[in-house]
Amino acid sequence: MPDALVGALSRAGIETTFPIQSATIADALAGRDVLGKARTGSGKTLGFGLPAIARLAETGRPEANKPRAIVLVPTRELAMQVNDALEPYAHAMHVSLRLVAGGLSMSKQIQALDRGVHLLVATPGRLADLVRRGDADLSDVSLVVLDEADHMADMGFMEEITEILARVPKGGQRLLFSATLDGDVDRIVSAYMDNPVLHDVTDGGDATATMTHVGLNVPPHLKYQIANRIVSREGRTIVFVRTKLGCDRIAGQMREAGVNAIALHGDKTQVERNAAISGFRAGTVPVLVATDVAARGIHVDSVDLVMQIDPPADHKDYTHRAGRTARAGEAGMVVTLVLPHQRKTVDRLFEGAGIEPLFRKIRGDDAESMAMVDQLTGGHEPSGIPVPEPRVPRAANGRGRPERGGGSRGRGDTGRRPSRNMSEGGRWDSRREDAGTSRAREDFARKESELAERERRLTMREQELTARAEATRAPIATNLGASRDDRPSYDRKSNDRKPYSRDDRPAKSSSWNKGSKPTTSRDDRPSSDRKSYDHKPYGRDERSSGTGASNDRKPYGRDERPAKSSPWNKNSKPTSNRDDRPAYKGRGSDASNSSRPDSKAPRRAGSPGGAPGSRKKGSGSKQGEEATPGKAKKPPKQSNRSGKPRPKKK
């Protein structure tokens, strides 16, 4: 290990190594591929970070957009913590270190790559985007570190990981650290690692001796009451829940019970997430309620208790949740609240994780049960005084940047900009004051005169418009002043329109003529000519029966209408009385048309010319026999040319 790096470790107070560090640092410095299996919080960051920095210090200055080594981590929070943990040692060795993660400014990350970077700490998604855009070239990468590889595989980053590893030149060094080495992690090892050295520190008894696992079987109606009692203890506590909405809700319930708690999940902004982690790390917020997204991204020392209100989905998630406590050899406790219907699932979960927990059943909220909870977890009854939600600092520009202009501008300055009337020595300059004052007065006088001239022009224009409007209204007022009786009378002989009263209006004539003049009275109008073709209106009682002499349409009363004859003829004339009609004798009878000399004789069934004759045989009525009144049967169709009847079809 280089002396500069050892000196930086001594200044940080690190004098002894953890098992994973002592097992992997020597092989990593030798350039071999290393496969480390260790729990979260066992010191893996320095186990791969120190050898990487020591080897990169010997490579010289990197080229633009071509990093020399990359460290892939699953979450943005973990990337920030790895960057913060390695930064002092990289600075001591003059190795450039940059962070590339989603949710942060991509333009700044591109600018950092343009300047050249030795070690790049990145999330798979953002690094893959930069590679596709051409802003990052992995052709000079000689070292790749995969931290929390199983978590990245569970989050669906396998496609990005394989894409990145495919662009890295073969023959480089690979370091992989994970809590489990099965599934997708095993495929990565077999495809991209060359004879790796395996170091497994999960079987040691150090973690088992310092971590206590407790399972509390609680009734459903007492679940959150017991949770509030447990988090009221002294020290830092991380509470894990399943959903984001549940995270906000449970944090609010804890604050109402008197426990200072803050929520952390994926829907929070980067500023809020950083503020929550910073407050929890500083100790101002003792309880952090988080989802699984923060399970592997929180590296906070001295976490005394991890409580799982919602049990994890599998034993891997349980391992990573429990890894937030008992870090670096310290003692810690993991408490899991189990409902009655979850007991079998949790038993299989503990069995898969290789843990033998201490199970206790809480029967109610009696004093004996609460005393047992307090004895196991160190909790107590919360105060019940509501606690306000911790305030999250926000930048003025809303992008996470600090406010500008907050620093001092000089000796004895209060942050204000110096006045232009001050000389270099800080004294008042009267000459600058006189010149500036005179110019200001001249400008003010000039603007004042311009405004006065504009106001005078507007006044003159207004007076001119007023006089013009009064001159226009004078003749109108003269005509309106005349009395109603002085108006000229209308000439009735003129062609102008004459107004009439209701009684003096002329009655409209039945037959309107353009040259006719309407009469004054309705009774004085001339009698209508029945032989004319004009339509004459009549009263209901004064209608006369039609004689058939005129071609005009005659209205009739209901009783005086002529009855329709059964065999309708176009030239037949209706009679005046319905009862005067001759009786219907049928088509074959000559008497049926005796009273209608102008009508044509009915046609017989067999005659081509329609001459009178007898009916056909089988027609339903005998010759000379009266037919029933009704519509006559149509004659058979005849030829259009010869006039002969068409032959029957056989």
Secondary structure, 3 states (H helix, E strand, C coil): CCHHHHHHHHHCCCCCCCHHHHHHHHHHHCCCCEEEECCCCCCHHHHHHHHHHHHHCCCCCCCCCCCCEEEECCCHHHHHHHHHHHHHHHHHCCCCEEEECCCCCHHHHHHHHHHCCCEEEECHHHHHHHHHHCCCCCCCCCEEEEECHHHHHHCCCHHHHHHHHHHCCCCCEEEEEECCCCCHHHHHHHHHCCCCEEEECCCCHHHHHHEEEEEEECCHHHHHHHHHHHHCCCCEEEEECCCHHHHHHHHHHHHHCCCCEEEECCCCCHHHHHHHHHHHHHCCCCEEEECHHHCCCCCCCCEEEEEECCCCCCHHHHHHHHCCCCHHHCCEEEEEEECHHHHHHHHHHHHHHCCCCEEEECCCCCHHHHHHHHHHHCCCCCCCCCCCCCCCCCCCCCCCCCCCCCCCCCCCCCCCCCCCCECCCCCECHHHHHHHHHHHHHHHHHHHHHHHHHHHHHHHHHHHHHHHHHHHHHHHHHHHCCCCCCCCCCCCCCCCCCCCCCCCCCCCCCCCCCCCCCCCCCCCCCCCCCCCCCCCCCCCCCCCCCCCCCCCCCCCCCCCCCCCCCCCCCCCCCCCCHHHCCCCCCCCCCHHHCCCCCCCCCCCCCCCCCCCCCCCCCCCCCCCCCCCCCCCCCCCCECCCCCCECCCCC
